[in-house]
Amino acid sequence: MTGKKVASTKTSVKPYNRTEHDGKKSGGTVKIKWVVSFISCTDDMRQTIRGLGLRRMHQVVERQDTPAVRGMIHKVRHLVAVVE
């Protein structure tokens, strides 16, 4: 070794906090509208749309605002719109 000091690689990893990123807290409800057809989408995306409770195009459903529902919305974000 040449005697060079290496900086410590110990860093604290902060867990992802959604409230810091989009300014909204969990809880309450979120309204979801199905706006784009899932023709040519994967079966997994179709099941996600159905899992959100959407049965028809342009239907609006209200779901609890939980991380699981937000994850489902993120997965099919190109097919649905969040109605405020």
PDB file of N, CA, C and O in Angstrom, chain B, residues numbered from 101:
ATOM      1  N   MET B 101       0.827  -1.182   0.000  1.00  0.00           N
ATOM      2  CA  MET B 101       0.000   0.000   0.000  1.00  0.00           C
ATOM      3  C   MET B 101       0.871   1.246   0.000  1.00  0.00           C
ATOM      4  O   MET B 101       1.994   1.243   0.505  1.00  0.00           O
ATOM      5  N   THR B 102       0.342   2.280  -0.563  1.00  0.00           N
ATOM      6  CA  THR B 102       1.098   3.521  -0.672  1.00  0.00           C
ATOM      7  C   THR B 102       0.832   4.464   0.482  1.00  0.00           C
ATOM      8  O   THR B 102       1.397   5.557   0.534  1.00  0.00           O
ATOM      9  N   GLY B 103      -0.014   4.060   1.399  1.00  0.00           N
ATOM     10  CA  GLY B 103      -0.269   4.897   2.551  1.00  0.00           C
ATOM     11  C   GLY B 103      -1.416   5.874   2.364  1.00  0.00           C
ATOM     12  O   GLY B 103      -1.636   6.736   3.216  1.00  0.00           O
ATOM     13  N   LYS B 104      -2.156   5.755   1.260  1.00  0.00           N
ATOM     14  CA  LYS B 104      -3.286   6.659   1.039  1.00  0.00           C
ATOM     15  C   LYS B 104      -4.439   6.265   1.942  1.00  0.00           C
ATOM     16  O   LYS B 104      -4.711   5.082   2.147  1.00  0.00           O
ATOM     17  N   LYS B 105      -5.094   7.244   2.464  1.00  0.00           N
ATOM     18  CA  LYS B 105      -6.256   6.977   3.299  1.00  0.00           C
ATOM     19  C   LYS B 105      -7.502   6.934   2.428  1.00  0.00           C
ATOM     20  O   LYS B 105      -7.706   7.786   1.562  1.00  0.00           O
ATOM     21  N   VAL B 106      -8.320   5.938   2.670  1.00  0.00           N
ATOM     22  CA  VAL B 106      -9.559   5.783   1.925  1.00  0.00           C
ATOM     23  C   VAL B 106     -10.700   6.262   2.809  1.00  0.00           C
ATOM     24  O   VAL B 106     -10.775   5.916   3.989  1.00  0.00           O
ATOM     25  N   ALA B 107     -11.567   7.043   2.240  1.00  0.00           N
ATOM     26  CA  ALA B 107     -12.711   7.557   2.990  1.00  0.00           C
ATOM     27  C   ALA B 107     -13.617   6.404   3.398  1.00  0.00           C
ATOM     28  O   ALA B 107     -13.754   5.418   2.673  1.00  0.00           O
ATOM     29  N   SER B 108     -14.211   6.537   4.525  1.00  0.00           N
ATOM     30  CA  SER B 108     -15.122   5.514   5.017  1.00  0.00           C
ATOM     31  C   SER B 108     -16.335   5.415   4.096  1.00  0.00           C
ATOM     32  O   SER B 108     -16.881   6.427   3.655  1.00  0.00           O
ATOM     33  N   THR B 109     -16.745   4.188   3.816  1.00  0.00           N
ATOM     34  CA  THR B 109     -17.894   3.987   2.937  1.00  0.00           C
ATOM     35  C   THR B 109     -19.173   3.765   3.720  1.00  0.00           C
ATOM     36  O   THR B 109     -20.213   3.447   3.145  1.00  0.00           O
ATOM     37  N   LYS B 110     -19.097   3.930   5.021  1.00  0.00           N
ATOM     38  CA  LYS B 110     -20.292   3.741   5.832  1.00  0.00           C
ATOM     39  C   LYS B 110     -21.186   4.969   5.701  1.00  0.00           C
ATOM     40  O   LYS B 110     -20.827   6.065   6.130  1.00  0.00           O
ATOM     41  N   THR B 111     -22.327   4.769   5.115  1.00  0.00           N
ATOM     42  CA  THR B 111     -23.301   5.853   5.003  1.00  0.00           C
ATOM     43  C   THR B 111     -24.641   5.332   5.471  1.00  0.00           C
ATOM     44  O   THR B 111     -24.951   4.152   5.307  1.00  0.00           O
ATOM     45  N   SER B 112     -25.414   6.191   6.039  1.00  0.00           N
ATOM     46  CA  SER B 112     -26.741   5.779   6.464  1.00  0.00           C
ATOM     47  C   SER B 112     -27.696   5.944   5.292  1.00  0.00           C
ATOM     48  O   SER B 112     -27.774   7.008   4.677  1.00  0.00           O
ATOM     49  N   VAL B 113     -28.408   4.890   4.999  1.00  0.00           N
ATOM     50  CA  VAL B 113     -29.371   4.920   3.906  1.00  0.00           C
ATOM     51  C   VAL B 113     -30.725   5.260   4.487  1.00  0.00           C
ATOM     52  O   VAL B 113     -31.246   4.551   5.348  1.00  0.00           O
ATOM     53  N   LYS B 114     -31.280   6.334   4.013  1.00  0.00           N
ATOM     54  CA  LYS B 114     -32.573   6.790   4.497  1.00  0.00           C
ATOM     55  C   LYS B 114     -33.668   6.075   3.711  1.00  0.00           C
ATOM     56  O   LYS B 114     -33.617   6.057   2.481  1.00  0.00           O
ATOM     57  N   PRO B 115     -34.662   5.484   4.387  1.00  0.00           N
ATOM     58  CA  PRO B 115     -35.732   4.815   3.652  1.00  0.00           C
ATOM     59  C   PRO B 115     -36.570   5.807   2.848  1.00  0.00           C
ATOM     60  O   PRO B 115     -36.695   6.978   3.208  1.00  0.00           O
ATOM     61  N   TYR B 116     -37.133   5.314   1.764  1.00  0.00           N
ATOM     62  CA  TYR B 116     -37.956   6.153   0.893  1.00  0.00           C
ATOM     63  C   TYR B 116     -39.171   6.636   1.656  1.00  0.00           C
ATOM     64  O   TYR B 116     -39.888   5.840   2.264  1.00  0.00           O
ATOM     65  N   ASN B 117     -39.404   7.932   1.624  1.00  0.00           N
ATOM     66  CA  ASN B 117     -40.554   8.523   2.290  1.00  0.00           C
ATOM     67  C   ASN B 117     -41.357   9.274   1.241  1.00  0.00           C
ATOM     68  O   ASN B 117     -40.912  10.298   0.723  1.00  0.00           O
ATOM     69  N   ARG B 118     -42.529   8.764   0.933  1.00  0.00           N
ATOM     70  CA  ARG B 118     -43.340   9.338  -0.135  1.00  0.00           C
ATOM     71  C   ARG B 118     -43.742  10.775   0.163  1.00  0.00           C
ATOM     72  O   ARG B 118     -43.887  11.573  -0.764  1.00  0.00           O
ATOM     73  N   THR B 119     -43.926  11.123   1.431  1.00  0.00           N
ATOM     74  CA  THR B 119     -44.374  12.479   1.754  1.00  0.00           C
ATOM     75  C   THR B 119     -43.316  13.517   1.415  1.00  0.00           C
ATOM     76  O   THR B 119     -43.646  14.675   1.160  1.00  0.00           O
ATOM     77  N   GLU B 120     -42.050  13.120   1.409  1.00  0.00           N
ATOM     78  CA  GLU B 120     -41.001  14.069   1.052  1.00  0.00           C
ATOM     79  C   GLU B 120     -40.941  14.300  -0.449  1.00  0.00           C
ATOM     80  O   GLU B 120     -40.436  15.329  -0.897  1.00  0.00           O
ATOM     81  N   HIS B 121     -41.447  13.359  -1.227  1.00  0.00           N
ATOM     82  CA  HIS B 121     -41.308  13.445  -2.667  1.00  0.00           C
ATOM     83  C   HIS B 121     -42.517  14.062  -3.366  1.00  0.00           C
ATOM     84  O   HIS B 121     -42.351  14.832  -4.312  1.00  0.00           O
ATOM     85  N   ASP B 122     -43.714  13.742  -2.921  1.00  0.00           N
ATOM     86  CA  ASP B 122     -44.867  14.318  -3.606  1.00  0.00           C
ATOM     87  C   ASP B 122     -45.748  15.167  -2.699  1.00  0.00           C
ATOM     88  O   ASP B 122     -46.777  15.677  -3.145  1.00  0.00           O
ATOM     89  N   GLY B 123     -45.369  15.327  -1.448  1.00  0.00           N
ATOM     90  CA  GLY B 123     -46.071  16.234  -0.561  1.00  0.00           C
ATOM     91  C   GLY B 123     -47.406  15.729  -0.047  1.00  0.00           C
ATOM     92  O   GLY B 123     -48.143  16.480   0.592  1.00  0.00           O
ATOM     93  N   LYS B 124     -47.735  14.466  -0.315  1.00  0.00           N
ATOM     94  CA  LYS B 124     -49.011  13.928   0.138  1.00  0.00           C
ATOM     95  C   LYS B 124     -48.764  12.837   1.164  1.00  0.00           C
ATOM     96  O   LYS B 124     -47.774  12.110   1.085  1.00  0.00           O
ATOM     97  N   LYS B 125     -49.656  12.730   2.111  1.00  0.00           N
ATOM     98  CA  LYS B 125     -49.548  11.700   3.129  1.00  0.00           C
ATOM     99  C   LYS B 125     -50.465  10.542   2.771  1.00  0.00           C
ATOM    100  O   LYS B 125     -51.439  10.706   2.036  1.00  0.00           O
ATOM    101  N   SER B 126     -50.139   9.367   3.300  1.00  0.00           N
ATOM    102  CA  SER B 126     -51.014   8.222   3.111  1.00  0.00           C
ATOM    103  C   SER B 126     -52.293   8.448   3.897  1.00  0.00           C
ATOM    104  O   SER B 126     -52.321   9.234   4.844  1.00  0.00           O
ATOM    105  N   GLY B 127     -53.325   7.773   3.509  1.00  0.00           N
ATOM    106  CA  GLY B 127     -54.598   7.921   4.169  1.00  0.00           C
ATOM    107  C   GLY B 127     -55.571   8.614   3.252  1.00  0.00           C
ATOM    108  O   GLY B 127     -55.177   9.178   2.232  1.00  0.00           O
ATOM    109  N   GLY B 128     -56.827   8.577   3.601  1.00  0.00           N
ATOM    110  CA  GLY B 128     -57.825   9.186   2.745  1.00  0.00           C
ATOM    111  C   GLY B 128     -58.127   8.305   1.551  1.00  0.00           C
ATOM    112  O   GLY B 128     -57.912   7.093   1.585  1.00  0.00           O
ATOM    113  N   THR B 129     -58.622   8.921   0.505  1.00  0.00           N
ATOM    114  CA  THR B 129     -58.982   8.166  -0.690  1.00  0.00           C
ATOM    115  C   THR B 129     -58.387   8.822  -1.923  1.00  0.00           C
ATOM    116  O   THR B 129     -57.984   9.985  -1.907  1.00  0.00           O
ATOM    117  N   VAL B 130     -58.345   8.042  -2.988  1.00  0.00           N
ATOM    118  CA  VAL B 130     -57.860   8.528  -4.270  1.00  0.00           C
ATOM    119  C   VAL B 130     -58.845   8.058  -5.337  1.00  0.00           C
ATOM    120  O   VAL B 130     -59.288   6.909  -5.317  1.00  0.00           O
ATOM    121  N   LYS B 131     -59.186   8.949  -6.268  1.00  0.00           N
ATOM    122  CA  LYS B 131     -60.090   8.600  -7.360  1.00  0.00           C
ATOM    123  C   LYS B 131     -59.258   8.283  -8.596  1.00  0.00           C
ATOM    124  O   LYS B 131     -58.371   9.048  -8.975  1.00  0.00           O
ATOM    125  N   ILE B 132     -59.556   7.145  -9.218  1.00  0.00           N
ATOM    126  CA  ILE B 132     -58.799   6.668 -10.369  1.00  0.00           C
ATOM    127  C   ILE B 132     -59.747   6.531 -11.547  1.00  0.00           C
ATOM    128  O   ILE B 132     -60.837   5.975 -11.413  1.00  0.00           O
ATOM    129  N   LYS B 133     -59.330   7.038 -12.706  1.00  0.00           N
ATOM    130  CA  LYS B 133     -60.139   6.942 -13.918  1.00  0.00           C
ATOM    131  C   LYS B 133     -59.345   6.186 -14.976  1.00  0.00           C
ATOM    132  O   LYS B 133     -58.174   6.484 -15.213  1.00  0.00           O
ATOM    133  N   TRP B 134     -59.987   5.207 -15.611  1.00  0.00           N
ATOM    134  CA  TRP B 134     -59.359   4.428 -16.673  1.00  0.00           C
ATOM    135  C   TRP B 134     -59.561   5.191 -17.973  1.00  0.00           C
ATOM    136  O   TRP B 134     -60.699   5.357 -18.414  1.00  0.00           O
ATOM    137  N   VAL B 135     -58.467   5.666 -18.608  1.00  0.00           N
ATOM    138  CA  VAL B 135     -58.591   6.543 -19.766  1.00  0.00           C
ATOM    139  C   VAL B 135     -58.049   5.957 -21.064  1.00  0.00           C
ATOM    140  O   VAL B 135     -58.438   6.420 -22.137  1.00  0.00           O
ATOM    141  N   VAL B 136     -57.163   4.951 -21.015  1.00  0.00           N
ATOM    142  CA  VAL B 136     -56.572   4.384 -22.225  1.00  0.00           C
ATOM    143  C   VAL B 136     -56.807   2.878 -22.224  1.00  0.00           C
ATOM    144  O   VAL B 136     -56.635   2.223 -21.196  1.00  0.00           O
ATOM    145  N   SER B 137     -57.198   2.328 -23.364  1.00  0.00           N
ATOM    146  CA  SER B 137     -57.457   0.903 -23.486  1.00  0.00           C
ATOM    147  C   SER B 137     -56.201   0.085 -23.232  1.00  0.00           C
ATOM    148  O   SER B 137     -55.091   0.542 -23.502  1.00  0.00           O
ATOM    149  N   PHE B 138     -56.376  -1.126 -22.714  1.00  0.00           N
ATOM    150  CA  PHE B 138     -55.211  -1.976 -22.484  1.00  0.00           C
ATOM    151  C   PHE B 138     -54.986  -2.984 -23.602  1.00  0.00           C
ATOM    152  O   PHE B 138     -54.377  -4.030 -23.377  1.00  0.00           O
ATOM    153  N   ILE B 139     -55.468  -2.684 -24.799  1.00  0.00           N
ATOM    154  CA  ILE B 139     -55.149  -3.508 -25.961  1.00  0.00           C
ATOM    155  C   ILE B 139     -53.638  -3.454 -26.159  1.00  0.00           C
ATOM    156  O   ILE B 139     -53.038  -2.382 -26.082  1.00  0.00           O
ATOM    157  N   SER B 140     -53.047  -4.561 -26.405  1.00  0.00           N
ATOM    158  CA  SER B 140     -51.599  -4.768 -26.595  1.00  0.00           C
ATOM    159  C   SER B 140     -50.797  -4.571 -25.310  1.00  0.00           C
ATOM    160  O   SER B 140     -49.579  -4.403 -25.372  1.00  0.00           O
ATOM    161  N   CYS B 141     -51.447  -4.589 -24.156  1.00  0.00           N
ATOM    162  CA  CYS B 141     -50.728  -4.554 -22.889  1.00  0.00           C
ATOM    163  C   CYS B 141     -50.536  -5.982 -22.385  1.00  0.00           C
ATOM    164  O   CYS B 141     -51.205  -6.909 -22.842  1.00  0.00           O
ATOM    165  N   THR B 142     -49.636  -6.143 -21.461  1.00  0.00           N
ATOM    166  CA  THR B 142     -49.377  -7.469 -20.916  1.00  0.00           C
ATOM    167  C   THR B 142     -50.532  -7.908 -20.015  1.00  0.00           C
ATOM    168  O   THR B 142     -51.330  -7.093 -19.551  1.00  0.00           O
ATOM    169  N   ASP B 143     -50.594  -9.208 -19.785  1.00  0.00           N
ATOM    170  CA  ASP B 143     -51.644  -9.751 -18.931  1.00  0.00           C
ATOM    171  C   ASP B 143     -51.509  -9.212 -17.508  1.00  0.00           C
ATOM    172  O   ASP B 143     -52.508  -9.031 -16.812  1.00  0.00           O
ATOM    173  N   ASP B 144     -50.293  -8.960 -17.082  1.00  0.00           N
ATOM    174  CA  ASP B 144     -50.051  -8.421 -15.749  1.00  0.00           C
ATOM    175  C   ASP B 144     -50.687  -7.042 -15.592  1.00  0.00           C
ATOM    176  O   ASP B 144     -51.251  -6.732 -14.542  1.00  0.00           O
ATOM    177  N   MET B 145     -50.598  -6.215 -16.633  1.00  0.00           N
ATOM    178  CA  MET B 145     -51.221  -4.884 -16.590  1.00  0.00           C
ATOM    179  C   MET B 145     -52.738  -4.997 -16.586  1.00  0.00           C
ATOM    180  O   MET B 145     -53.420  -4.235 -15.901  1.00  0.00           O
ATOM    181  N   ARG B 146     -53.267  -5.946 -17.349  1.00  0.00           N
ATOM    182  CA  ARG B 146     -54.718  -6.167 -17.354  1.00  0.00           C
ATOM    183  C   ARG B 146     -55.203  -6.548 -15.963  1.00  0.00           C
ATOM    184  O   ARG B 146     -56.226  -6.049 -15.496  1.00  0.00           O
ATOM    185  N   GLN B 147     -54.467  -7.432 -15.306  1.00  0.00           N
ATOM    186  CA  GLN B 147     -54.848  -7.854 -13.964  1.00  0.00           C
ATOM    187  C   GLN B 147     -54.743  -6.704 -12.969  1.00  0.00           C
ATOM    188  O   GLN B 147     -55.528  -6.629 -12.023  1.00  0.00           O
ATOM    189  N   THR B 148     -53.795  -5.821 -13.169  1.00  0.00           N
ATOM    190  CA  THR B 148     -53.659  -4.660 -12.287  1.00  0.00           C
ATOM    191  C   THR B 148     -54.846  -3.721 -12.445  1.00  0.00           C
ATOM    192  O   THR B 148     -55.376  -3.214 -11.456  1.00  0.00           O
ATOM    193  N   ILE B 149     -55.267  -3.485 -13.692  1.00  0.00           N
ATOM    194  CA  ILE B 149     -56.458  -2.652 -13.942  1.00  0.00           C
ATOM    195  C   ILE B 149     -57.670  -3.266 -13.255  1.00  0.00           C
ATOM    196  O   ILE B 149     -58.438  -2.567 -12.594  1.00  0.00           O
ATOM    197  N   ARG B 150     -57.836  -4.574 -13.414  1.00  0.00           N
ATOM    198  CA  ARG B 150     -58.966  -5.259 -12.774  1.00  0.00           C
ATOM    199  C   ARG B 150     -58.839  -5.220 -11.252  1.00  0.00           C
ATOM    200  O   ARG B 150     -59.838  -5.093 -10.543  1.00  0.00           O
ATOM    201  N   GLY B 151     -57.613  -5.329 -10.759  1.00  0.00           N
ATOM    202  CA  GLY B 151     -57.384  -5.285  -9.319  1.00  0.00           C
ATOM    203  C   GLY B 151     -57.720  -3.939  -8.706  1.00  0.00           C
ATOM    204  O   GLY B 151     -58.076  -3.857  -7.531  1.00  0.00           O
ATOM    205  N   LEU B 152     -57.608  -2.889  -9.499  1.00  0.00           N
ATOM    206  CA  LEU B 152     -58.010  -1.562  -9.026  1.00  0.00           C
ATOM    207  C   LEU B 152     -59.527  -1.411  -9.002  1.00  0.00           C
ATOM    208  O   LEU B 152     -60.048  -0.431  -8.471  1.00  0.00           O
ATOM    209  N   GLY B 153     -60.230  -2.377  -9.573  1.00  0.00           N
ATOM    210  CA  GLY B 153     -61.688  -2.324  -9.577  1.00  0.00           C
ATOM    211  C   GLY B 153     -62.268  -1.674 -10.807  1.00  0.00           C
ATOM    212  O   GLY B 153     -63.462  -1.376 -10.842  1.00  0.00           O
ATOM    213  N   LEU B 154     -61.452  -1.446 -11.818  1.00  0.00           N
ATOM    214  CA  LEU B 154     -61.932  -0.808 -13.046  1.00  0.00           C
ATOM    215  C   LEU B 154     -62.452  -1.884 -13.992  1.00  0.00           C
ATOM    216  O   LEU B 154     -61.752  -2.856 -14.275  1.00  0.00           O
ATOM    217  N   ARG B 155     -63.673  -1.715 -14.479  1.00  0.00           N
ATOM    218  CA  ARG B 155     -64.299  -2.693 -15.368  1.00  0.00           C
ATOM    219  C   ARG B 155     -64.571  -2.131 -16.756  1.00  0.00           C
ATOM    220  O   ARG B 155     -64.611  -2.884 -17.729  1.00  0.00           O
ATOM    221  N   ARG B 156     -64.759  -0.817 -16.862  1.00  0.00           N
ATOM    222  CA  ARG B 156     -65.090  -0.189 -18.148  1.00  0.00           C
ATOM    223  C   ARG B 156     -64.209   1.036 -18.356  1.00  0.00           C
ATOM    224  O   ARG B 156     -63.748   1.664 -17.403  1.00  0.00           O
ATOM    225  N   MET B 157     -63.990   1.355 -19.610  1.00  0.00           N
ATOM    226  CA  MET B 157     -63.250   2.575 -19.945  1.00  0.00           C
ATOM    227  C   MET B 157     -63.997   3.790 -19.392  1.00  0.00           C
ATOM    228  O   MET B 157     -65.227   3.798 -19.359  1.00  0.00           O
ATOM    229  N   HIS B 158     -63.279   4.786 -18.971  1.00  0.00           N
ATOM    230  CA  HIS B 158     -63.799   6.053 -18.441  1.00  0.00           C
ATOM    231  C   HIS B 158     -64.570   5.887 -17.140  1.00  0.00           C
ATOM    232  O   HIS B 158     -65.283   6.797 -16.717  1.00  0.00           O
ATOM    233  N   GLN B 159     -64.432   4.741 -16.510  1.00  0.00           N
ATOM    234  CA  GLN B 159     -65.038   4.517 -15.208  1.00  0.00           C
ATOM    235  C   GLN B 159     -64.144   5.146 -14.140  1.00  0.00           C
ATOM    236  O   GLN B 159     -62.919   5.109 -14.249  1.00  0.00           O
ATOM    237  N   VAL B 160     -64.756   5.718 -13.118  1.00  0.00           N
ATOM    238  CA  VAL B 160     -64.016   6.307 -12.002  1.00  0.00           C
ATOM    239  C   VAL B 160     -64.325   5.498 -10.753  1.00  0.00           C
ATOM    240  O   VAL B 160     -65.488   5.264 -10.428  1.00  0.00           O
ATOM    241  N   VAL B 161     -63.274   5.072 -10.054  1.00  0.00           N
ATOM    242  CA  VAL B 161     -63.445   4.351  -8.796  1.00  0.00           C
ATOM    243  C   VAL B 161     -62.689   5.098  -7.704  1.00  0.00           C
ATOM    244  O   VAL B 161     -61.727   5.818  -7.975  1.00  0.00           O
ATOM    245  N   GLU B 162     -63.134   4.917  -6.484  1.00  0.00           N
ATOM    246  CA  GLU B 162     -62.485   5.549  -5.344  1.00  0.00           C
ATOM    247  C   GLU B 162     -61.901   4.453  -4.468  1.00  0.00           C
ATOM    248  O   GLU B 162     -62.616   3.544  -4.045  1.00  0.00           O
ATOM    249  N   ARG B 163     -60.613   4.536  -4.197  1.00  0.00           N
ATOM    250  CA  ARG B 163     -59.901   3.534  -3.413  1.00  0.00           C
ATOM    251  C   ARG B 163     -59.180   4.212  -2.254  1.00  0.00           C
ATOM    252  O   ARG B 163     -58.913   5.413  -2.291  1.00  0.00           O
ATOM    253  N   GLN B 164     -58.871   3.431  -1.230  1.00  0.00           N
ATOM    254  CA  GLN B 164     -58.078   3.939  -0.117  1.00  0.00           C
ATOM    255  C   GLN B 164     -56.694   4.316  -0.626  1.00  0.00           C
ATOM    256  O   GLN B 164     -56.120   3.605  -1.451  1.00  0.00           O
ATOM    257  N   ASP B 165     -56.163   5.413  -0.147  1.00  0.00           N
ATOM    258  CA  ASP B 165     -54.842   5.880  -0.563  1.00  0.00           C
ATOM    259  C   ASP B 165     -53.783   5.170   0.275  1.00  0.00           C
ATOM    260  O   ASP B 165     -53.338   5.681   1.302  1.00  0.00           O
ATOM    261  N   THR B 166     -53.387   3.979  -0.183  1.00  0.00           N
ATOM    262  CA  THR B 166     -52.379   3.183   0.503  1.00  0.00           C
ATOM    263  C   THR B 166     -51.181   2.996  -0.415  1.00  0.00           C
ATOM    264  O   THR B 166     -51.294   3.201  -1.623  1.00  0.00           O
ATOM    265  N   PRO B 167     -50.050   2.616   0.131  1.00  0.00           N
ATOM    266  CA  PRO B 167     -48.884   2.361  -0.725  1.00  0.00           C
ATOM    267  C   PRO B 167     -49.135   1.269  -1.765  1.00  0.00           C
ATOM    268  O   PRO B 167     -48.591   1.331  -2.867  1.00  0.00           O
ATOM    269  N   ALA B 168     -49.953   0.273  -1.427  1.00  0.00           N
ATOM    270  CA  ALA B 168     -50.252  -0.798  -2.381  1.00  0.00           C
ATOM    271  C   ALA B 168     -51.030  -0.264  -3.578  1.00  0.00           C
ATOM    272  O   ALA B 168     -50.724  -0.599  -4.722  1.00  0.00           O
ATOM    273  N   VAL B 169     -52.028   0.559  -3.315  1.00  0.00           N
ATOM    274  CA  VAL B 169     -52.826   1.138  -4.399  1.00  0.00           C
ATOM    275  C   VAL B 169     -51.974   2.105  -5.210  1.00  0.00           C
ATOM    276  O   VAL B 169     -52.073   2.135  -6.437  1.00  0.00           O
ATOM    277  N   ARG B 170     -51.139   2.896  -4.543  1.00  0.00           N
ATOM    278  CA  ARG B 170     -50.256   3.816  -5.266  1.00  0.00           C
ATOM    279  C   ARG B 170     -49.290   3.040  -6.166  1.00  0.00           C
ATOM    280  O   ARG B 170     -48.967   3.493  -7.264  1.00  0.00           O
ATOM    281  N   GLY B 171     -48.831   1.883  -5.707  1.00  0.00           N
ATOM    282  CA  GLY B 171     -47.959   1.055  -6.529  1.00  0.00           C
ATOM    283  C   GLY B 171     -48.666   0.510  -7.746  1.00  0.00           C
ATOM    284  O   GLY B 171     -48.079   0.427  -8.825  1.00  0.00           O
ATOM    285  N   MET B 172     -49.936   0.135  -7.583  1.00  0.00           N
ATOM    286  CA  MET B 172     -50.722  -0.355  -8.717  1.00  0.00           C
ATOM    287  C   MET B 172     -50.948   0.765  -9.726  1.00  0.00           C
ATOM    288  O   MET B 172     -50.860   0.545 -10.934  1.00  0.00           O
ATOM    289  N   ILE B 173     -51.238   1.958  -9.234  1.00  0.00           N
ATOM    290  CA  ILE B 173     -51.425   3.107 -10.123  1.00  0.00           C
ATOM    291  C   ILE B 173     -50.133   3.387 -10.877  1.00  0.00           C
ATOM    292  O   ILE B 173     -50.158   3.678 -12.073  1.00  0.00           O
ATOM    293  N   HIS B 174     -49.010   3.302 -10.185  1.00  0.00           N
ATOM    294  CA  HIS B 174     -47.719   3.560 -10.836  1.00  0.00           C
ATOM    295  C   HIS B 174     -47.439   2.542 -11.937  1.00  0.00           C
ATOM    296  O   HIS B 174     -46.853   2.875 -12.967  1.00  0.00           O
ATOM    297  N   LYS B 175     -47.858   1.313 -11.714  1.00  0.00           N
ATOM    298  CA  LYS B 175     -47.600   0.254 -12.695  1.00  0.00           C
ATOM    299  C   LYS B 175     -48.359   0.492 -13.998  1.00  0.00           C
ATOM    300  O   LYS B 175     -47.855   0.168 -15.073  1.00  0.00           O
ATOM    301  N   VAL B 176     -49.555   1.048 -13.913  1.00  0.00           N
ATOM    302  CA  VAL B 176     -50.373   1.288 -15.113  1.00  0.00           C
ATOM    303  C   VAL B 176     -50.617   2.784 -15.300  1.00  0.00           C
ATOM    304  O   VAL B 176     -51.685   3.190 -15.758  1.00  0.00           O
ATOM    305  N   ARG B 177     -49.632   3.596 -14.948  1.00  0.00           N
ATOM    306  CA  ARG B 177     -49.786   5.058 -14.992  1.00  0.00           C
ATOM    307  C   ARG B 177     -50.059   5.589 -16.384  1.00  0.00           C
ATOM    308  O   ARG B 177     -50.590   6.690 -16.525  1.00  0.00           O
ATOM    309  N   HIS B 178     -49.707   4.832 -17.426  1.00  0.00           N
ATOM    310  CA  HIS B 178     -49.965   5.267 -18.796  1.00  0.00           C
ATOM    311  C   HIS B 178     -51.384   4.925 -19.241  1.00  0.00           C
ATOM    312  O   HIS B 178     -51.799   5.320 -20.330  1.00  0.00           O
ATOM    313  N   LEU B 179     -52.138   4.189 -18.408  1.00  0.00           N
ATOM    314  CA  LEU B 179     -53.501   3.790 -18.751  1.00  0.00           C
ATOM    315  C   LEU B 179     -54.559   4.484 -17.903  1.00  0.00           C
ATOM    316  O   LEU B 179     -55.724   4.539 -18.296  1.00  0.00           O
ATOM    317  N   VAL B 180     -54.173   5.012 -16.756  1.00  0.00           N
ATOM    318  CA  VAL B 180     -55.140   5.602 -15.828  1.00  0.00           C
ATOM    319  C   VAL B 180     -54.769   7.045 -15.518  1.00  0.00           C
ATOM    320  O   VAL B 180     -53.656   7.495 -15.790  1.00  0.00           O
ATOM    321  N   ALA B 181     -55.731   7.754 -14.944  1.00  0.00           N
ATOM    322  CA  ALA B 181     -55.504   9.120 -14.476  1.00  0.00           C
ATOM    323  C   ALA B 181     -56.034   9.217 -13.056  1.00  0.00           C
ATOM    324  O   ALA B 181     -57.060   8.624 -12.725  1.00  0.00           O
ATOM    325  N   VAL B 182     -55.335   9.961 -12.228  1.00  0.00           N
ATOM    326  CA  VAL B 182     -55.792  10.204 -10.864  1.00  0.00           C
ATOM    327  C   VAL B 182     -56.616  11.476 -10.887  1.00  0.00           C
ATOM    328  O   VAL B 182     -56.121  12.544 -11.248  1.00  0.00           O
ATOM    329  N   VAL B 183     -57.878  11.356 -10.500  1.00  0.00           N
ATOM    330  CA  VAL B 183     -58.805  12.486 -10.503  1.00  0.00           C
ATOM    331  C   VAL B 183     -58.787  13.091  -9.112  1.00  0.00           C
ATOM    332  O   VAL B 183     -59.051  12.395  -8.131  1.00  0.00           O
ATOM    333  N   GLU B 184     -58.485  14.359  -9.015  1.00  0.00           N
ATOM    334  CA  GLU B 184     -58.428  15.032  -7.708  1.00  0.00           C
ATOM    335  C   GLU B 184     -59.735  15.708  -7.411  1.00  0.00           C
ATOM    336  O   GLU B 184     -59.885  16.328  -6.357  1.00  0.00           O
TER     337      GLU B 184
END
